[in-house]
Amino acid sequence: MAAADRPDSLAHKPSFDSTEQEAFLHLWRTYDRLKALEEEVFAPHQLSAQQYNLLRLLDEVRPQAVPTLELQQRLVSRAPDITRMIDKLVARGLVARHRREDDRRVVEISLTEAGAQLLNDLSQPVREMHQRQLGHLGEARLQQLIRLLKQARAPHEAADE
């Protein structure tokens, strides 16, 4: 008997409980596929996407430093243990940690020359990765996707603040 002919076959059951669930699961599957391409670029440099994001944020304000808590808030995805992530980057010489003279409780992070060089080395591979990930959609569809994704997360970002 073919799998589709069996009474317990998944072919006879609805795939999703709701349209919202279907959309969420498509987002999740898409993230998984796009993340695999991301890991191809970052893994050879012993770097996570989140670490790359942190380095990129620091590069935007270089040579200035950014308080750890502000960095944590600006990351694309949540970083519950930002201290450990920064420790790893400090150990590799990619970022430096400083305490403010006027308030020793505030720890600031800055990008080092080695961190800036790594970002420079990754610049072209990251552009190519994004092209491989989403370039096939074209400009108009990408703009539409961006609008939809912003709308989807808007009520939840307001709740996080």
C-alpha positions in Angstrom: 0.0 0.0 0.0 1.4 3.4 -0.9 2.0 5.9 1.8 -0.7 8.3 0.5 -3.2 5.4 0.6 -2.7 4.7 4.3 -5.2 6.2 6.7 -2.5 7.6 9.0 -0.7 9.3 6.1 0.3 12.9 6.5 -1.1 13.5 3.0 -4.6 13.3 4.4 -4.0 15.6 7.3 -3.9 19.4 7.0 -0.3 20.6 6.9 -0.9 23.7 9.0 -3.3 24.6 11.9 -3.6 28.2 10.5 -2.4 30.5 7.9 -0.3 32.3 10.6 1.4 29.0 11.4 2.1 28.3 7.7 3.6 31.8 7.3 5.7 31.3 10.4 7.0 27.9 9.4 7.9 29.3 5.9 9.8 32.1 7.6 11.6 29.5 9.8 12.5 27.3 6.9 13.7 30.3 4.8 15.8 31.5 7.8 17.4 28.0 8.0 18.3 27.9 4.3 19.6 31.5 4.3 21.6 30.9 7.5 23.4 27.9 5.8 24.8 30.3 3.2 25.8 32.7 6.0 27.7 30.0 7.9 29.7 29.2 4.7 31.0 32.8 4.8 31.6 33.2 8.5 32.7 29.8 9.7 36.2 29.9 8.0 36.8 33.1 10.1 35.5 31.5 13.3 32.9 34.1 13.4 29.1 33.9 14.1 26.7 36.2 12.3 25.9 37.9 15.6 29.6 38.6 16.2 29.9 40.0 12.6 26.9 42.2 13.3 28.5 43.5 16.5 31.8 44.3 14.6 29.8 46.0 11.9 28.0 48.2 14.5 31.3 49.2 16.0 32.7 50.0 12.6 29.9 52.5 12.0 31.1 54.6 15.0 34.8 53.9 14.7 37.1 55.2 16.3 34.6 55.9 19.1 33.5 53.2 21.6 29.9 52.1 22.4 28.6 51.1 25.8 27.9 47.3 26.1 24.2 47.8 26.8 23.7 50.0 23.8 25.4 47.5 21.6 23.2 44.8 23.0 20.1 46.8 22.1 21.3 47.5 18.6 22.1 43.9 17.6 19.9 42.4 14.9 19.1 39.4 17.1 19.0 39.1 20.9 22.2 38.4 22.7 21.5 37.2 26.2 25.2 36.7 27.0 26.8 39.7 25.2 29.6 39.6 27.8 30.7 36.2 26.6 30.5 37.2 23.0 32.6 40.3 23.6 35.1 38.2 25.7 35.7 36.0 22.6 36.2 39.0 20.3 38.5 40.7 22.8 40.5 37.4 23.1 40.9 37.4 19.3 42.0 41.1 19.3 39.0 42.2 17.2 37.5 44.5 19.8 38.8 46.4 22.9 37.0 46.9 26.2 37.4 50.2 28.1 35.9 51.5 31.3 34.8 55.1 31.4 36.9 57.3 33.6 33.9 59.3 34.7 31.8 56.2 35.5 33.7 53.0 36.0 30.5 51.0 35.9 30.1 51.7 32.2 32.0 49.4 29.9 32.6 50.6 26.3 33.6 48.5 23.3 35.6 49.7 20.3 36.7 48.1 17.1 40.5 47.4 16.8 42.6 47.5 13.6 42.4 43.7 13.4 38.6 43.9 13.6 38.4 46.6 10.9 40.7 44.4 8.7 38.5 41.4 9.2 35.4 43.4 8.2 37.3 44.7 5.2 38.3 41.1 4.2 34.7 40.0 4.6 33.1 42.9 2.7 33.0 41.3 -0.8 32.1 37.7 0.4 29.2 39.2 2.5 27.9 41.1 -0.5 28.1 38.0 -2.7 26.4 36.0 0.0 23.5 38.4 0.2 23.2 38.3 -3.6 23.1 34.5 -3.4 20.5 34.6 -0.6 18.0 37.0 -2.0 19.3 38.6 -5.3 17.0 36.4 -7.4 14.0 38.3 -6.0 14.8 41.6 -7.7 14.6 45.1 -6.3 10.8 45.5 -6.3 10.1 42.2 -4.6 12.9 42.8 -2.1 11.3 46.2 -1.2 7.9 44.5 -0.8 9.5 41.8 1.4 11.2 44.4 3.6 7.9 46.3 4.1 6.0 43.0 5.0 8.7 41.9 7.4 8.7 45.3 9.1 5.0 45.2 9.5 5.1 41.6 10.8 7.5 42.4 13.6 6.4 46.0 14.4 3.9 45.1 17.2 6.4 42.8 18.8 9.4 45.2 18.8 7.2 47.8 20.6 6.5 45.2 23.3 10.3 44.5 23.8 11.2 48.1 24.5 
